[in-house]
Amino acid sequence: MKNIISNPFIITGYESPEYFCDREHETEELLNTLENGRNVTLTSPRRMGKTGLILHTFHLLKKRRPNAVTIYLDLLPTESFRDFVRLFASEVLGKLDSNPVKVIKQAVSVLKGIRPNITVDSITGNAKIGVDIITGEEEHTLSQIFEYLKQSTRECFIAFDEFQQIAQYDEKNCEALLRTYIQNIHNVHFIFSGSQAHLLNEMFLSPKKPFYQSTSNKSIGPIDLETYFKFAARFFKKQGRDLPIEVFEYVYRKFDGHTWYIQKVMNQIYGNNSPTLDEAAVNEAIGQIVGENDYYYQMLLRSYTKGQGKLLRAIATEGKVKEITAGGFISRHGLSATSSVKNASKRLTETEVLYKSEDGLQIYDRFFGLWLAQKGN
């Protein structure tokens, strides 16, 4: 049954092509790469629309190849190799065969290193499997998962989102293990995606790394302004309101074309039902979004050191900063010594609180940046 969409500006997950804006070139490139048996590495800043692009591509793959299996895994919450194997097993099992009896038999006979917890959806009849990994059996279980995939007659497409997370595990042989299994399986094709380009580049472009030159490499940036405007204006037209292009451009420029923030503001404006769509309506929507997060942002700011907090406020006030160690910037905002500013910047960049773009250093969470700028120094 088709979901009822009350607001067409989707800000989480993926609904259907109707609510997905553009990315036609990127989608066709991904489809071509995967359908021709090549794996791909996909990078973009967080919240630029990478996950939506993957899910949209998978949606079209299923249309073209109804018997194919598509599996999406978000690795960001995983903290260890054990977490990874558990997530991988739970997502793969049950996807290759919807018959609950067969799924249970396969789980018991093929994957002996796991303790399956199998439930059956009362509506669809599909099996849903939760698993726990027997201690010490992680590596063996991973090999069994790949053997299970290899034995299937179905073509599979698997996306590991935020793949750079595996480089943070205490276990240091994860990349080599995965590369060994992946290079020997031909009915499964992979997307390795992530938001930390420097880490993914190290993993896939360094001769010292197991995945060196094993994939096609692609990245995505902002959606074209005019294309995005036509997409947004169409929904407001159905609502009986006209969205002036200069108003949409105001939002687009304010967030540098960053997809999620534009979607979030459009979602808020659409829901507000303001009689006039102008900059005042945009600023009201942004104020509402920032205000809703006031308590969270207060707690977040308190979690940083005093020096980090001052640096964040200074960067937020200026929007973007080309060189944080420049004397003018430091003196304007009463910051500490250059070495302290560099240390604070390094730590905040590593934890993705700050983001370094071609235009300079800025706050990664744009709404947090606006909140900080309003609070001043």
C-alpha positions as CSV (number, residue, x, y, z in Angstrom):
1,M,0.0,0.0,0.0
2,K,1.4,3.4,-1.0
3,N,2.4,5.6,1.9
4,I,0.4,8.9,2.4
5,I,2.9,11.8,2.3
6,S,1.7,14.9,4.2
7,N,4.9,16.9,3.3
8,P,6.7,16.2,0.1
9,F,10.0,17.5,1.3
10,I,11.4,14.3,2.7
11,I,14.2,14.8,5.3
12,T,14.8,11.2,6.3
13,G,15.1,8.0,4.3
14,Y,13.7,7.6,0.8
15,E,10.1,7.4,-0.4
16,S,9.9,7.2,-4.3
17,P,11.3,8.9,-7.4
18,E,8.5,11.5,-7.2
19,Y,10.0,12.9,-4.0
20,F,13.7,12.6,-5.1
21,C,15.2,15.6,-6.8
22,D,17.4,15.2,-9.9
23,R,20.8,13.4,-9.5
24,E,20.0,11.9,-12.9
25,H,23.6,11.9,-14.1
26,E,24.9,10.5,-10.8
27,T,22.2,7.9,-10.7
28,E,22.9,6.7,-14.2
29,E,26.6,6.6,-13.5
30,L,26.0,4.4,-10.4
31,L,23.6,2.1,-12.3
32,N,26.0,1.7,-15.2
33,T,28.9,0.9,-12.8
34,L,27.0,-1.6,-10.8
35,E,25.2,-3.3,-13.7
36,N,28.6,-3.8,-15.4
37,G,30.0,-5.7,-12.3
38,R,32.2,-2.9,-11.0
39,N,32.2,-1.8,-7.3
40,V,32.2,1.9,-6.5
41,T,33.3,4.3,-3.8
42,L,31.0,7.2,-3.3
43,T,31.9,10.3,-1.2
44,S,30.1,13.5,-0.2
45,P,29.9,15.8,2.8
46,R,27.4,14.5,5.3
47,R,23.7,15.4,4.5
48,M,24.5,16.2,0.9
49,G,22.1,13.4,-0.2
50,K,24.4,10.5,-0.5
51,T,22.1,8.0,1.2
52,G,19.1,9.1,-0.8
53,L,21.1,8.6,-4.0
54,I,22.0,5.1,-3.0
55,L,18.4,4.2,-2.1
56,H,17.1,5.8,-5.3
57,T,19.7,3.8,-7.3
58,F,18.6,0.6,-5.5
59,H,14.9,1.4,-6.2
60,L,15.7,1.7,-10.0
61,L,17.9,-1.5,-9.9
62,K,14.9,-3.4,-8.5
63,K,12.7,-2.0,-11.3
64,R,15.3,-3.1,-13.9
65,R,16.2,-6.4,-12.3
66,P,13.2,-7.6,-10.2
67,N,15.0,-10.7,-9.0
68,A,18.0,-8.8,-7.7
69,V,18.6,-8.2,-4.0
70,T,19.6,-4.8,-2.6
71,I,21.0,-4.4,0.9
72,Y,21.8,-1.1,2.6
73,L,23.9,-1.0,5.8
74,D,24.8,2.1,7.8
75,L,28.1,1.4,9.6
76,L,28.2,4.6,11.6
77,P,26.7,3.1,14.8
78,T,29.2,0.2,14.7
79,E,32.2,0.3,17.0
80,S,33.9,-3.0,16.5
81,F,34.4,-5.8,14.0
82,R,31.9,-7.8,16.1
83,D,29.3,-5.1,15.6
84,F,30.0,-5.1,11.8
85,V,29.6,-8.9,11.5
86,R,26.4,-8.9,13.5
87,L,24.9,-6.1,11.4
88,F,26.0,-7.7,8.2
89,A,24.5,-11.1,9.2
90,S,21.2,-9.7,10.3
91,E,20.8,-7.7,7.1
92,V,21.8,-10.4,4.7
93,L,19.9,-13.4,6.2
94,G,16.4,-13.5,5.0
95,K,17.0,-11.3,2.0
96,L,17.9,-14.1,-0.4
97,D,14.8,-16.1,0.3
98,S,11.5,-14.9,1.8
99,N,10.4,-18.4,2.7
100,P,10.7,-18.5,6.6
101,V,11.3,-22.2,6.7
102,K,14.2,-22.0,4.2
103,V,15.6,-19.0,6.0
104,I,15.7,-20.8,9.3
105,K,17.3,-23.9,7.7
106,Q,20.0,-21.7,6.1
107,A,20.7,-19.7,9.3
108,V,21.2,-22.9,11.3
109,S,23.1,-25.0,8.7
110,V,25.2,-22.3,7.0
111,L,26.0,-19.8,9.7
112,K,27.0,-21.9,12.7
113,G,28.8,-19.0,14.3
114,I,25.7,-17.1,15.2
115,R,22.7,-17.4,17.5
116,P,19.7,-16.4,15.3
117,N,16.6,-14.8,16.7
118,I,14.0,-15.2,13.9
119,T,10.6,-13.6,13.8
120,V,8.1,-13.6,11.0
121,D,6.2,-10.5,9.9
122,S,2.5,-11.4,10.3
123,I,1.5,-9.2,7.3
124,T,4.2,-10.0,4.7
125,G,5.2,-13.4,6.0
126,N,8.9,-12.4,5.5
127,A,11.4,-13.5,8.1
128,K,13.3,-11.0,10.1
129,I,16.5,-12.2,11.7
130,G,18.3,-10.7,14.6
131,V,21.6,-12.3,15.5
132,D,24.3,-12.5,18.1
133,I,27.8,-13.6,17.3
134,I,29.4,-16.4,19.3
135,T,32.6,-15.0,20.9
136,G,35.7,-15.8,18.9
137,E,33.6,-16.8,15.8
138,E,33.5,-13.3,14.2
139,E,36.0,-14.0,11.4
140,H,34.6,-17.5,10.6
141,T,31.1,-16.1,10.6
142,L,32.1,-13.4,8.1
143,S,33.5,-16.0,5.8
144,Q,30.2,-18.0,6.1
145,I,28.2,-14.9,5.2
146,F,30.1,-14.5,2.0
147,E,29.8,-18.2,1.2
148,Y,26.1,-17.9,1.8
149,L,26.0,-15.0,-0.7
150,K,28.1,-16.8,-3.2
151,Q,25.9,-19.9,-3.1
152,S,22.8,-17.9,-4.0
153,T,21.7,-17.8,-7.6
154,R,20.5,-14.2,-7.1
155,E,22.4,-11.0,-8.0
156,C,23.1,-8.8,-5.0
157,F,23.9,-5.2,-4.6
158,I,25.2,-4.2,-1.1
159,A,25.9,-0.6,0.1
160,F,28.2,-0.1,3.1
161,D,27.4,3.5,4.1
162,E,30.0,5.4,6.3
163,F,32.4,2.6,5.3
164,Q,35.4,4.6,6.8
165,Q,34.0,3.5,10.2
166,I,35.8,0.2,9.9
167,A,39.2,2.0,10.1
168,Q,38.2,3.0,13.7
169,Y,37.8,-0.5,15.0
170,D,40.4,-1.8,17.4
171,E,40.8,-4.9,15.2
172,K,43.3,-3.8,12.5
173,N,42.8,-6.6,9.8
174,C,39.2,-5.8,8.9
175,E,40.0,-4.2,5.5
176,A,42.2,-7.0,4.5
177,L,39.6,-9.6,5.5
178,L,36.8,-7.9,3.6
179,R,39.0,-7.4,0.5
180,T,39.9,-11.1,0.4
181,Y,36.2,-12.1,0.4
182,I,34.9,-9.4,-1.9
183,Q,37.4,-10.0,-4.6
184,N,36.3,-13.7,-4.8
185,I,32.6,-13.1,-5.1
186,H,31.1,-12.3,-8.5
187,N,27.3,-12.2,-8.0
188,V,27.6,-9.4,-5.4
189,H,28.4,-5.8,-6.2
190,F,29.3,-3.2,-3.6
191,I,29.0,0.5,-2.9
192,F,31.4,1.9,-0.3
193,S,30.2,5.3,0.7
194,G,31.2,7.8,3.3
195,S,31.4,11.5,4.4
196,Q,35.0,11.6,5.4
197,A,36.7,11.8,2.0
198,H,40.2,11.9,3.4
199,L,39.7,8.5,5.1
200,L,38.0,6.9,2.2
201,N,40.7,8.2,-0.2
202,E,43.4,6.7,2.1
203,M,41.5,3.3,2.1
204,F,41.0,3.1,-1.7
205,L,43.7,5.2,-3.3
206,S,46.8,4.4,-1.1
207,P,49.0,1.6,-2.5
208,K,49.5,0.4,1.1
209,K,45.9,-0.4,1.6
210,P,44.1,-3.7,0.7
211,F,41.3,-1.9,-1.3
212,Y,43.8,0.0,-3.4
213,Q,42.3,0.8,-6.9
214,S,39.6,-1.9,-6.4
215,T,36.6,0.4,-7.2
216,S,35.4,3.2,-9.4
217,N,35.5,6.5,-7.5
218,K,32.7,9.0,-7.5
219,S,31.6,12.0,-5.5
220,I,28.5,14.2,-5.4
221,G,28.0,17.9,-4.6
222,P,25.0,20.3,-4.6
223,I,22.0,19.9,-6.9
224,D,21.8,22.5,-9.6
225,L,19.9,25.5,-8.3
226,E,17.4,25.9,-11.2
227,T,16.7,22.1,-11.2
228,Y,16.1,22.1,-7.5
229,F,13.9,25.2,-7.7
230,K,11.6,23.5,-10.3
231,F,11.3,20.5,-8.1
232,A,10.4,22.5,-5.0
233,A,8.1,25.0,-6.9
234,R,6.0,22.0,-8.2
235,F,4.9,20.9,-4.7
236,F,4.0,24.5,-3.6
237,K,2.0,24.9,-6.8
238,K,0.0,21.8,-5.9
239,Q,-0.6,23.4,-2.5
240,G,-1.9,26.5,-4.2
241,R,1.1,28.8,-3.5
242,D,3.8,30.2,-5.8
243,L,7.4,29.9,-4.7
244,P,9.4,32.8,-6.2
245,I,12.8,31.7,-7.6
246,E,14.5,34.5,-5.6
247,V,13.1,33.2,-2.4
248,F,14.3,29.7,-3.2
249,E,17.7,31.0,-4.2
250,Y,17.9,32.8,-0.8
251,V,17.6,29.5,0.9
252,Y,20.0,27.7,-1.5
253,R,22.7,30.4,-1.2
254,K,22.3,30.6,2.6
255,F,23.2,26.8,2.9
256,D,25.5,26.6,-0.1
257,G,23.2,24.2,-1.9
258,H,23.6,21.6,1.0
259,T,20.6,19.3,0.3
260,W,19.4,18.3,3.7
261,Y,19.3,21.9,5.1
262,I,17.4,23.1,2.0
263,Q,15.0,20.2,2.4
264,K,14.5,20.9,6.1
265,V,13.7,24.6,5.5
266,M,11.4,23.8,2.6
267,N,9.7,21.2,4.8
268,Q,9.2,23.8,7.5
269,I,7.9,26.5,5.1
270,Y,5.5,24.0,3.4
271,G,4.1,23.0,6.8
272,N,3.8,26.6,8.0
273,N,1.3,27.5,5.3
274,S,2.4,31.1,5.3
275,P,0.2,33.1,2.9
276,T,3.3,34.9,1.4
277,L,6.5,33.1,0.4
278,D,9.2,35.6,0.9
279,E,12.5,36.0,2.8
280,A,10.6,36.8,6.0
281,A,8.8,33.4,5.7
282,V,12.2,31.7,5.2
283,N,13.7,33.4,8.2
284,E,10.7,32.5,10.3
285,A,11.1,28.9,9.3
286,I,14.8,28.9,10.1
287,G,14.2,30.6,13.4
288,Q,11.7,27.8,14.3
289,I,14.1,25.1,13.4
290,V,17.0,26.6,15.3
291,G,14.7,27.4,18.3
292,E,13.5,23.8,18.5
293,N,17.1,22.8,19.1
294,D,18.0,25.5,21.6
295,Y,18.3,23.1,24.6
296,Y,20.2,20.5,22.7
297,Y,22.6,23.2,21.4
298,Q,23.2,24.6,24.9
299,M,24.1,21.1,26.1
300,L,26.3,20.5,23.1
301,L,28.2,23.8,23.6
302,R,28.8,22.9,27.2
303,S,30.4,19.6,26.1
304,Y,33.3,21.5,24.5
305,T,36.3,23.1,26.3
306,K,36.2,26.9,26.8
307,G,38.7,27.4,24.0
308,Q,36.8,25.2,21.6
309,G,33.6,27.0,22.4
310,K,35.1,30.4,21.7
311,L,36.6,29.2,18.4
312,L,33.2,27.8,17.3
313,R,31.5,31.1,18.2
314,A,34.1,33.0,16.2
315,I,33.8,30.8,13.1
316,A,30.0,30.9,13.3
317,T,30.0,34.7,13.5
318,E,32.1,34.9,10.3
319,G,30.3,32.0,8.5
320,K,33.5,30.7,6.9
321,V,37.1,31.3,7.8
322,K,39.9,30.8,5.3
323,E,42.8,30.9,7.8
324,I,42.0,30.5,11.5
325,T,45.6,31.3,12.6
326,A,45.5,34.7,10.9
327,G,46.2,37.4,13.4
328,G,43.2,39.5,12.4
329,F,40.8,36.6,13.0
330,I,42.4,35.7,16.4
331,S,42.4,39.3,17.6
332,R,38.9,40.1,16.4
333,H,37.4,37.4,18.5
334,G,39.8,37.5,21.5
335,L,41.0,34.0,21.0
336,S,44.0,32.4,22.7
337,A,47.4,31.8,21.4
338,T,47.8,30.4,17.8
339,S,48.9,27.0,19.1
340,S,45.7,26.6,21.2
341,V,43.5,27.7,18.3
342,K,45.2,25.1,16.0
343,N,44.8,22.4,18.6
344,A,41.1,23.2,19.1
345,S,40.5,23.4,15.3
346,K,42.2,20.0,14.8
347,R,40.1,18.3,17.4
348,L,36.9,19.8,16.2
349,T,37.6,18.9,12.6
350,E,38.5,15.3,13.5
351,T,35.1,14.9,15.3
352,E,33.3,16.5,12.3
353,V,32.1,19.5,14.3
354,L,34.0,21.7,11.9
355,Y,34.1,21.0,8.1
356,K,36.9,22.2,5.8
357,S,35.5,23.2,2.4
358,E,37.2,25.0,-0.5
359,D,35.8,28.2,0.8
360,G,37.2,27.7,4.3
361,L,36.5,26.3,7.7
362,Q,32.8,26.3,8.9
363,I,30.5,24.7,11.4
364,Y,29.3,21.3,10.0
365,D,25.8,21.6,11.5
366,R,24.6,24.7,9.7
367,F,21.7,25.3,12.1
368,F,24.1,25.0,15.1
369,G,26.3,27.6,13.4
370,L,23.3,29.9,13.0
371,W,22.4,29.4,16.7
372,L,26.0,30.2,17.8
373,A,26.1,33.3,15.6
374,Q,22.9,34.5,17.3
375,K,24.4,34.0,20.7
376,G,27.4,36.1,19.8
377,N,30.7,36.0,21.7
